[in-house]
Amino acid sequence: MHMVLVPLARLRVKIGAKKCSRSLIFVHPATAMFEFSIRKLQSSHSSCSFSAAFDAGEQPIAISKPHSHRLHTREHRSQAEIAMAGPLLWQNFKVFVTRYPIVRGMISYSLIWPTGSLIQQTVEGRRWGTYDWWRVLRFSMYGGLFVAPTLYGWVKISSAMWPQTSLRTGVIKAAVETISYTPGAMTCFYFIMSLLESKTVEQAVAEVGKKFLPTYKVALSVWPLVATINFTLIPERNRVPFISACSLCWTCFLAYMKHLEHHEVDGAI
């Protein structure tokens, strides 16, 4: 603490401090005695203010000496909290996605599907300035908000019906998926994506009728093998991310089929 000396007749000093309980008396060598007391501190970084009043016709003078310890402490505390916020948020996120595997699947599909669209557009000859970003957004929304939840539901149902992880069980699950989930998924893909393109219901139905069968033929040669591996070798909590990774090539194919004109479908396959 700093002492302020003012050569005047009488000086009264009040200190708004808070941590010590002793009283101090200072004697000015040229004048009278004055005293001030320091009250108990509630915080070791409280600021102290000095006020002085003078007699004998002198003009009042106010002297203040604030301490900046508390401000520095708050600034350092804020910086420390900001520095800790990132790792803590990441840790909470990892705990969350571990507890809810469907979230991992939704994140995977919301990234894998637009990536497939970008790859397909690149094969078309598009570049950064000519990519159809609305098409990319539609693929991301459909993959993350529709495909991942429905696939996760199918995986949960099939795991409850066939809890074993043998090769025989995997083949059965793959066969059931091929004749139940896959046709419905393809129908929804062409129908919902057409609606997202602002097409009418009649146009969406026509696209399903034209493209469903050629796409399903290709699916029959790909997905039974992938599904067998998924059900047999992959832990349940990782099945949706595994399928999403394997579906990157399949998504590229779907993006290719989706943006073919109807008269081009027969010659494409």
N, C-alpha and C positions, 0 to 999 in steps of 0.2 A: 504494500500500500504506500502511496506517495503523500507526503505532507506538503501543504501549500502555505507559505509564509507571506503575510501581507502586513506591512508596517503601519497599522492604523490603531486608534485608541482601543476600540473594542471590536472583537470579531466573534461572531457566533457561527459555529459550523455544525451542520446536521448531515449525517451520513446515512444514506439509505442502504446500508449493507445488512447482511443477515448472518454471518456464521460465528463469531466469537462472542464470548459473554463478558469480557472484561471492559472496564472503563479506563480511558487514557486521559491524562491532563498534560497539556502543552503550555509552557510559559514563554510568551514573547519577550525578548530581552528589553525592549523599549517601552512596553506598555503593560496593560493589565493581563490577568490570567483568563484563559477561556478553556472550556473543556467540551468534549463530545464523547458520546458513548457509541459503541458498536454492538448492535443487537445480534441475536442469534441468526446465523445463516441457515436457510433451507437448502441452498445449493452453493457449492463451492465456486461456481462461476457466475455469481450474481454481480450485477454492475453496481458501482458505488457512485453516488452523486454528491457533490459538495455545494452548499449554498452559504453565502456570507451576506450579512446585513451590517451596516455601519451607522454609528451615531455621529454626533458633532457636526451635523450639517453636510456630511459627505453623501454623495449620490450612491444609492444601492448598487451593489455589484453582485452578479451571480457567477460563480465559478463551478464548472462541472467537469468531472473527470470520469467518463464512462469507461468501463472495461469491456473488451470485445471477446472475452473468453467464451461466453455463451453462444455468441454468433458463430465463432469458429467451430465450437463443438457441434452446433446444429448443422453447419455446412459439412463437416467431416462425417457426421452421422448420416446425412442425406446421401453423400457420395458412397459410403459403405453400403447403405441399403440398396442403392441403385446397382452397385457392383454385385451384390448378392442376389438381386432379383432375377437376373438371367438364369444362373444355374439352378436356382430354386424352382423357377417356372418350368425349366426343362425336366427337372426331376419329377415334378408333379405330373407333367405331361406323360412321361414314360410310365409312371404308375397307373395313370388313367387308361392308356392304351393297352397296358398289360392286363388290367382288370376287365376291359371291354374289348374283346377281339374284333367285334364288328367295326369299331372305330378304325382299327388298322386296315381292315378291308376297304372301308370307305375312302380313307386317305390314299391307299394304293390305287384303287380304281379311278379316283379323281385325278390322278397323275398319269396312270398307264394309258387310259383311254384317250385323253387329248394328245399324248405323245404318239399314239398310233395314228391319230388323225394328221398330225404334223408330218410323220414319216410318209404317209400316203400322199399328202399334198406335195411333199418334196419329190416323190417319184413322178407325180404329175408334171413337175417342172416349175412349181412355185418356189419363190424365195422369200426372204424376210419381208420385203416390202409388198409382196403379193399374197401372203398367206391369208386365208379366210379365217380370221380370229373368232368370228361368231360361230363358225362350224366347230372350231376347237372348244369353245365354251360349251356348246351343246353336248359334245362328247364328254366333257368333264362332268357336267351336271348329270347326264344320264348314267355314266359309269359309277359316280360316287353316291348318287341319291337313289338310284333304282337297282342297278345290277348288284352292287355289293350287299345291300340289305336282303334282296330276294335270294341271292346265292348263299348268304349266311344262314337264312332260314332253312333252305334246302339241306345244307350241311348238317344243321342241328337235328332236323327231322330224320334224315337218313342215318345219322349216328345213333339216334335213339332207337331206331328200328333194327339196325344191324350194328351193335356195339363192338363186335369183334374186328380185329385188324388183319385177318388172314387174307391170303390171295383170293380165295373163293368169295369171301365177303366183298372184297374190293371189286371183283368182276361183276357181282350182282348189283352193287351200288352203281357202277358205271353203266350197266345195261338199263337199270331203272331210270337213271338220270337222262340217258340218251332218248328214251321214249316218253319222258314226262317233262323234265325241266327244260331241256334244250329246245324242243319245238315252241314251248311257251315263251322262252327268252328271245328267240328269233322273231317271233310274231310281234312281241312287245317292242323290240328294237326298231323294226321298220315302221311300225304304226306310230309309236311315240315320237321318234325322231322326225317323222314326216309332219306331225302336228307341231313340233318345235320349230319347223321350217315354215310355219304359217300356212301349210297346206290344209285343204278341207278333209273332212272325215272320209269322203268318197275317194279322194286321191290317195289317202293313207291306206285304205283298204285295197285299192288297186295295186299299190306298190307291194303290199304284203303278198297278194296273189301272184304277182309276177316274179318276185325275188325269193320267196320262201323256199320253194323246192330246190332250186340250184344251190342255195346256201346250205340247206340241210344235208344234201348229198356230200358236200365237202366236210361238214361237221361229223358225219358218220365215220369218216376215215381218220379223224384227228382226236376227237374228244374222248372216245372210250379208253384209249391208251393213257391219255393225260389223267382222266378221272380215276383209273385203276391205280396209278402211281400215287395220286393224291390221297385216296382213301386207304391205301395200304401202308405207305411209307412215311407220310407226313403227319405230325401231331395235329390234333383237332384245332388247337388255338392258332396254328399257322397255315391252315388250309386255304382260307380266303386270300391271304397275301400270296401264297404259292400259285393259286389259280390265276390271280391277277397278273403275276409276272409271266406265267405261261401264256396268258391271253394277249400279250403284246402283239405277237404276229397275227393272232386271230383278229384282233381289233383292226389291224392294218387291212386285213382282208375284208372285214365288214365295212370299213370306211370306203374301200374300193367299190364294193358292191352297192353300197348305199348311194353313191353319187354317179352310178352308171345310169344312163338313160334306158328306158324300158326296151327299146329296140336293140340295145347293145348287150343285154343280159345273156341272150342265147349264144352269142359268139364269144363271150368272155370265159365260159366254162366248158 
